[in-house]
Structure formats: structure tokens, C-alpha cells
């Protein structure tokens, strides 16, 4: 686990909880707007646009839900004393990575291996 004082751990936990709450609220707003958008479209061109917008909204809801789950997992790891330890190699996740992505579960090296194995990490339009 990354060495940190209790006050730093408490601040991190509060920050993670705040982000999780914000994402939950955004997810519910998106979810309710998805059902509202389907009503009131007449011409087919508008209906097609509404369907595209709903697809994007549904993807955002899914991403928000996954991020909330990752934050909740990070909070459990923080409480259990395993926060900052890579779940793949048991090595330490660098403080820079944790600052950039506080709910990271794997170190940069293991994430690179995962991305390579799954073909992830590349921007689809550029791949």
C-alpha cells in the first residue's frame, strides 16, 4: 500500500465518495433524459437523431456506472489497506498514477500488458 497518513487517507476517501456521488447523480439524470427524449419527435430524421443521442446517452450511463464501481472498489481497498497495490503483480502503483486515476487497480506496466492482450488503449479512429 502507498504510505500515507490517516488524514491523507481520509481526504482521499472523501474525494472518492464525492466523485462517486456526482457520477451517480449524473447517471440518474442521463437515464431519465433518455426516456424523455424519445417522446415528441415527428419526422424520421429527428427520430434517427434521437436514437443516436439515446445510444450515446446509454453509453455514458454505462461508463458512469463502471466508474462508480471502480471508485467503490478503491474505497474498499483503502479501508482494507491494499490501496495502491497492483492486483496483477502485487507491486506498488506509482503515486503519479494514483493522482491521475485514484481508483486505479493496476500499475502502468500491468495496464499496458492488459491493453496489449485485449487490443485496448488505442484510439479506434487511429488504430
LUMLUMFI-664833 format. One record per residue: residue number from 1; residue in three letters; x, y, z of N, C-alpha, C, CB in turn. Coordinates in steps of 0.05 Angstrom, whole numbers. Glycine has a CB too. Example, Ala and Ser with C-alpha at 12.3 -4.5 7.8 and 13.67 -1.06 7.14 Angstrom:
% residues 2
[paza 1,'ALA',[264,-114,156],[246,-90,156],[264,-66,156],[226,-89,181]],
[paza 2,'SER',[257,-45,142],[273,-21,143],[258,1,157],[282,-12,114]],
END
This chain:
% residues 127
[paza 1,'UNK',[17,-24,0],[0,0,0],[18,25,0],[-19,0,24]],
[paza 2,'UNK',[9,45,-14],[23,71,-14],[22,82,14],[10,90,-35]],
[paza 3,'UNK',[45,90,24],[46,101,51],[33,128,52],[76,104,61]],
[paza 4,'UNK',[13,131,70],[0,156,74],[-11,159,102],[-23,160,53]],
[paza 5,'UNK',[-12,183,111],[-22,189,137],[-52,186,138],[-14,218,146]],
[paza 6,'UNK',[-63,182,162],[-92,178,165],[-107,202,154],[-99,174,194]],
[paza 7,'UNK',[-97,226,157],[-111,250,147],[-111,249,116],[-97,276,157]],
[paza 8,'UNK',[-90,241,104],[-89,239,74],[-108,217,65],[-61,233,64]],
[paza 9,'UNK',[-109,195,79],[-128,173,72],[-157,183,74],[-123,149,90]],
[paza 10,'UNK',[-162,198,95],[-190,208,99],[-197,227,77],[-192,222,127]],
[paza 11,'UNK',[-178,245,69],[-184,264,47],[-189,249,21],[-160,283,43]],
[paza 12,'UNK',[-173,228,16],[-176,212,-8],[-203,198,-8],[-153,191,-10]],
[paza 13,'UNK',[-210,186,14],[-236,173,17],[-259,192,12],[-238,159,44]],
[paza 14,'UNK',[-257,216,23],[-278,236,19],[-280,245,-10],[-273,261,37]],
[paza 15,'UNK',[-256,248,-23],[-256,256,-51],[-268,234,-69],[-227,261,-60]],
[paza 16,'UNK',[-261,209,-63],[-272,187,-79],[-303,185,-75],[-259,160,-70]],
[paza 17,'UNK',[-312,188,-51],[-340,187,-45],[-355,210,-59],[-346,189,-14]],
[paza 18,'UNK',[-343,234,-59],[-355,257,-72],[-358,252,-102],[-338,283,-67]],
[paza 19,'UNK',[-336,241,-114],[-337,235,-143],[-358,213,-149],[-310,226,-153]],
[paza 20,'UNK',[-360,193,-132],[-379,172,-136],[-408,183,-135],[-376,150,-115]],
[paza 21,'UNK',[-413,201,-115],[-439,213,-113],[-446,230,-137],[-441,230,-87]],
[paza 22,'UNK',[-427,245,-147],[-432,262,-171],[-438,245,-195],[-407,280,-176]],
[paza 23,'UNK',[-423,223,-198],[-428,205,-221],[-455,191,-218],[-406,184,-222]],
[paza 24,'UNK',[-463,183,-194],[-490,171,-190],[-511,191,-199],[-493,162,-161]],
[paza 25,'UNK',[-508,216,-190],[-528,237,-198],[-529,241,-228],[-522,263,-184]],
[paza 26,'UNK',[-506,242,-241],[-505,246,-270],[-517,222,-284],[-476,250,-279]],
[paza 27,'UNK',[-512,198,-274],[-523,174,-286],[-553,175,-285],[-512,149,-271]],
[paza 28,'UNK',[-565,182,-262],[-594,183,-260],[-606,205,-278],[-602,188,-231]],
[paza 29,'UNK',[-592,228,-280],[-601,249,-298],[-601,240,-326],[-584,274,-295]],
[paza 30,'UNK',[-579,227,-335],[-578,216,-362],[-599,195,-367],[-550,204,-367]],
[paza 31,'UNK',[-603,177,-347],[-622,156,-351],[-651,167,-354],[-621,137,-326]],
[paza 32,'UNK',[-657,187,-338],[-684,199,-340],[-687,215,-366],[-690,217,-316]],
[paza 33,'UNK',[-666,228,-375],[-668,243,-400],[-670,225,-424],[-643,261,-404]],
[paza 34,'UNK',[-660,200,-423],[-662,181,-445],[-691,175,-451],[-646,156,-439]],
[paza 35,'UNK',[-706,171,-429],[-735,164,-434],[-750,188,-443],[-747,152,-409]],
[paza 36,'UNK',[-743,212,-434],[-757,236,-441],[-752,244,-470],[-749,259,-423]],
[paza 37,'UNK',[-728,238,-481],[-721,246,-508],[-737,231,-529],[-692,242,-512]],
[paza 38,'UNK',[-746,207,-523],[-759,191,-544],[-787,203,-551],[-763,162,-534]],
[paza 39,'UNK',[-798,217,-533],[-825,229,-538],[-822,255,-554],[-840,233,-512]],
[paza 40,'UNK',[-841,260,-571],[-842,286,-584],[-827,290,-610],[-833,306,-566]],
[paza 41,'UNK',[-817,269,-622],[-803,271,-647],[-821,262,-670],[-776,254,-648]],
[paza 42,'UNK',[-824,279,-690],[-841,273,-713],[-827,261,-737],[-856,298,-721]],
[paza 43,'UNK',[-813,278,-752],[-801,268,-777],[-780,246,-771],[-788,291,-792]],
[paza 44,'UNK',[-776,229,-791],[-757,207,-787],[-729,217,-782],[-757,189,-812]],
[paza 45,'UNK',[-721,239,-794],[-694,250,-790],[-690,257,-760],[-689,274,-807]],
[paza 46,'UNK',[-710,268,-748],[-708,275,-720],[-708,250,-703],[-732,293,-711]],
[paza 47,'UNK',[-724,230,-711],[-724,205,-696],[-697,191,-697],[-746,186,-707]],
[paza 48,'UNK',[-684,191,-720],[-658,179,-723],[-638,193,-705],[-649,180,-752]],
[paza 49,'UNK',[-639,220,-705],[-621,235,-687],[-626,228,-658],[-625,265,-692]],
[paza 50,'UNK',[-652,226,-651],[-659,219,-623],[-647,192,-616],[-689,219,-619]],
[paza 51,'UNK',[-649,173,-634],[-638,146,-629],[-608,146,-625],[-646,126,-652]],
[paza 52,'UNK',[-594,162,-642],[-565,165,-639],[-559,177,-612],[-554,182,-662]],
[paza 53,'UNK',[-573,198,-605],[-569,212,-579],[-574,193,-556],[-587,237,-576]],
[paza 54,'UNK',[-595,176,-558],[-601,157,-537],[-579,136,-534],[-627,143,-542]],
[paza 55,'UNK',[-567,128,-557],[-545,109,-556],[-521,120,-542],[-538,100,-585]],
[paza 56,'UNK',[-515,145,-548],[-492,159,-535],[-498,162,-505],[-487,186,-548]],
[paza 57,'UNK',[-523,169,-499],[-530,172,-471],[-528,146,-456],[-558,183,-469]],
[paza 58,'UNK',[-537,124,-468],[-536,98,-455],[-507,90,-451],[-550,77,-473]],
[paza 59,'UNK',[-489,96,-470],[-461,90,-466],[-449,106,-443],[-445,97,-492]],
[paza 60,'UNK',[-457,132,-440],[-448,148,-418],[-458,138,-391],[-457,177,-421]],
[paza 61,'UNK',[-483,128,-390],[-493,116,-366],[-477,92,-358],[-523,108,-369]],
[paza 62,'UNK',[-470,75,-378],[-454,51,-373],[-426,58,-362],[-452,35,-398]],
[paza 63,'UNK',[-414,78,-374],[-387,87,-366],[-388,98,-337],[-376,108,-385]],
[paza 64,'UNK',[-409,114,-331],[-412,125,-305],[-416,103,-284],[-436,144,-304]],
[paza 65,'UNK',[-432,83,-291],[-436,60,-272],[-410,45,-267],[-458,41,-283]],
[paza 66,'UNK',[-395,41,-288],[-369,26,-284],[-350,43,-268],[-357,20,-312]],
[paza 67,'UNK',[-350,69,-272],[-332,86,-256],[-340,87,-227],[-332,115,-268]],
[paza 68,'UNK',[-366,88,-221],[-375,87,-193],[-366,61,-180],[-406,90,-192]],
[paza 69,'UNK',[-369,39,-195],[-360,13,-184],[-330,13,-178],[-367,-10,-203]],
[paza 70,'UNK',[-314,25,-196],[-285,26,-192],[-279,43,-167],[-271,38,-217]],
[paza 71,'UNK',[-293,65,-164],[-289,83,-141],[-296,68,-115],[-305,109,-143]],
[paza 72,'UNK',[-318,54,-115],[-326,38,-91],[-306,17,-84],[-354,26,-96]],
[paza 73,'UNK',[-295,4,-105],[-274,-16,-101],[-249,-3,-89],[-266,-30,-127]],
[paza 74,'UNK',[-242,21,-99],[-218,35,-88],[-223,42,-59],[-213,61,-104]],
[paza 75,'UNK',[-247,50,-52],[-253,56,-24],[-250,32,-6],[-281,69,-21]],
[paza 76,'UNK',[-260,9,-16],[-257,-16,0],[-227,-23,3],[-272,-40,-14]],
[paza 77,'UNK',[-211,-20,-19],[-183,-25,-17],[-169,-6,2],[-170,-23,-45]],
[paza 78,'UNK',[-178,19,2],[-166,38,21],[-171,30,50],[-178,67,16]],
[paza 79,'UNK',[-196,21,55],[-203,13,82],[-189,-13,91],[-233,9,85]],
[paza 80,'UNK',[-184,-31,71],[-171,-57,78],[-141,-55,78],[-180,-77,57]],
[paza 81,'UNK',[-130,-33,69],[-101,-30,70],[-87,-39,45],[-89,-44,93]],
[paza 82,'UNK',[-102,-45,24],[-90,-55,-1],[-90,-34,-23],[-105,-80,-11]],
[paza 83,'UNK',[-99,-9,-17],[-99,12,-36],[-71,19,-45],[-113,38,-24]],
[paza 84,'UNK',[-67,22,-71],[-41,28,-82],[-24,4,-89],[-26,45,-63]],
[paza 85,'UNK',[-35,-20,-84],[-21,-45,-91],[-34,-57,-116],[-22,-65,-67]],
[paza 86,'UNK',[-18,-63,-136],[-28,-74,-161],[-40,-101,-157],[-5,-76,-182]],
[paza 87,'UNK',[-64,-105,-167],[-78,-131,-164],[-67,-152,-182],[-108,-128,-168]],
[paza 88,'UNK',[-51,-145,-202],[-39,-165,-220],[-12,-174,-211],[-37,-153,-248]],
[paza 89,'UNK',[6,-156,-203],[33,-164,-197],[41,-159,-167],[53,-148,-214]],
[paza 90,'UNK',[23,-149,-151],[27,-142,-123],[48,-120,-119],[36,-167,-109]],
[paza 91,'UNK',[57,-107,-140],[75,-85,-138],[60,-60,-130],[91,-80,-164]],
[paza 92,'UNK',[75,-39,-125],[63,-13,-118],[54,2,-143],[83,4,-101]],
[paza 93,'UNK',[30,14,-141],[21,31,-163],[33,59,-157],[-11,33,-164]],
[paza 94,'UNK',[46,71,-177],[60,96,-172],[41,118,-162],[74,105,-198]],
[paza 95,'UNK',[51,135,-144],[35,158,-135],[25,175,-158],[51,175,-115]],
[paza 96,'UNK',[41,178,-179],[33,195,-202],[8,182,-215],[56,197,-223]],
[paza 97,'UNK',[8,156,-218],[-16,142,-230],[-40,145,-212],[-10,112,-235]],
[paza 98,'UNK',[-36,142,-186],[-58,145,-167],[-69,174,-166],[-50,136,-139]],
[paza 99,'UNK',[-51,193,-170],[-60,221,-171],[-77,225,-196],[-36,240,-171]],
[paza 100,'UNK',[-69,213,-218],[-84,217,-243],[-109,200,-244],[-66,209,-267]],
[paza 101,'UNK',[-108,176,-232],[-131,158,-233],[-133,145,-205],[-127,136,-255]],
[paza 102,'UNK',[-146,159,-186],[-146,150,-158],[-158,122,-154],[-161,169,-142]],
[paza 103,'UNK',[-173,112,-173],[-185,86,-170],[-171,64,-186],[-214,86,-177]],
[paza 104,'UNK',[-146,70,-195],[-130,50,-210],[-125,26,-193],[-103,62,-219]],
[paza 105,'UNK',[-129,2,-205],[-124,-23,-191],[-98,-37,-200],[-148,-42,-196]],
[paza 106,'UNK',[-87,-28,-222],[-63,-40,-233],[-42,-18,-239],[-69,-57,-258]],
[paza 107,'UNK',[-17,-26,-238],[5,-8,-244],[5,-3,-274],[32,-19,-234]],
[paza 108,'UNK',[21,16,-282],[23,24,-311],[32,0,-328],[42,47,-314]],
[paza 109,'UNK',[52,-15,-318],[62,-37,-333],[41,-59,-337],[87,-49,-319]],
[paza 110,'UNK',[27,-66,-316],[6,-86,-319],[-17,-76,-336],[-5,-94,-291]],
[paza 111,'UNK',[-24,-50,-334],[-45,-39,-351],[-36,-41,-381],[-51,-10,-344]],
[paza 112,'UNK',[-11,-36,-386],[-1,-38,-414],[-3,-67,-424],[28,-29,-415]],
[paza 113,'UNK',[3,-86,-407],[0,-114,-414],[-29,-121,-420],[12,-133,-392]],
[paza 114,'UNK',[-47,-111,-403],[-76,-116,-407],[-85,-104,-433],[-92,-105,-383]],
[paza 115,'UNK',[-77,-79,-438],[-85,-66,-463],[-75,-81,-488],[-74,-37,-463]],
[paza 116,'UNK',[-50,-90,-486],[-38,-105,-508],[-53,-131,-513],[-8,-110,-503]],
[paza 117,'UNK',[-60,-144,-491],[-74,-170,-494],[-102,-167,-505],[-75,-184,-467]],
[paza 118,'UNK',[-116,-145,-498],[-143,-141,-506],[-146,-123,-531],[-160,-130,-484]],
[paza 119,'UNK',[-124,-112,-540],[-125,-93,-562],[-135,-66,-553],[-143,-104,-584]],
[paza 120,'UNK',[-137,-62,-527],[-147,-36,-516],[-125,-15,-516],[-158,-40,-489]],
[paza 121,'UNK',[-133,8,-508],[-114,30,-505],[-111,47,-529],[-88,19,-497]],
[paza 122,'UNK',[-117,37,-553],[-113,53,-578],[-139,68,-583],[-107,34,-602]],
[paza 123,'UNK',[-136,91,-595],[-159,107,-604],[-169,94,-629],[-152,137,-608]],
[paza 124,'UNK',[-195,84,-630],[-205,68,-652],[-200,82,-679],[-233,63,-649]],
[paza 125,'UNK',[-204,108,-681],[-202,121,-707],[-173,122,-717],[-212,150,-705]],
[paza 126,'UNK',[-154,118,-698],[-126,120,-706],[-113,92,-707],[-111,136,-686]],
[paza 127,'UNK',[-127,72,-699],[-115,45,-698],[-114,32,-725],[-131,27,-680]],
END
